[in-house]
Amino acid sequence: MPRKEENKTIARNRKAYHDYEIEETFEAGIELTGTEVRSLRDNNCQLTDCFALIRGGEVWLHGVHIPPFKNGNLANVDPDRKRKLLLHKRQIRYLYSKVQERGYSLVPVAMYFSPNGLVKVSLALARGKKAYDKRASMAERDTQREIERALKARSQR
């Protein structure tokens, strides 16, 4: 029985989980050139401070930095250009209606290679956290860490 391949993660946006409360996630394809894909195969990508906008019925990814492929020469494109995300029209309409509500944003959470070699982006529908929400989640994480330490110390005795 063949083993199911897992997604190979290229980059994660850890800051998104700190700054936003993730409601839903969607898997989207991304329109790239050949040298960008080769640069991604070298694990070169930066997702911090990036976001997605819906313009003219299309979803565009802003602020993603994919450095030029070192052997690309003239085929390299601008590393900070806007990139089109590939979603179904039904999903785009749903996301557009949600983004029109107050407080929702489209934030890329991860970029990865699917098992068949395509580059995918995990796009999250997120609501911004307030400062007190961030402190509460940090306190919750700290208490969970303390509990795990206590259980580990107890099991080692």
Secondary structure, DSSP 8 states (H G I E B T S, - for coil): -------EEEEE-HHHHHHEEEEEEEEEEE---HHHHHHHHTT--B-TT-EEEEETTEEEEES-B----TT-GGG---TT--EEEE--HHHHHHHHHHHHSTTEEEEEEEEEE-TTS-EEEEEEEEEE--HHHHHHHHHHHHHHHHHHHHHHHHHH-
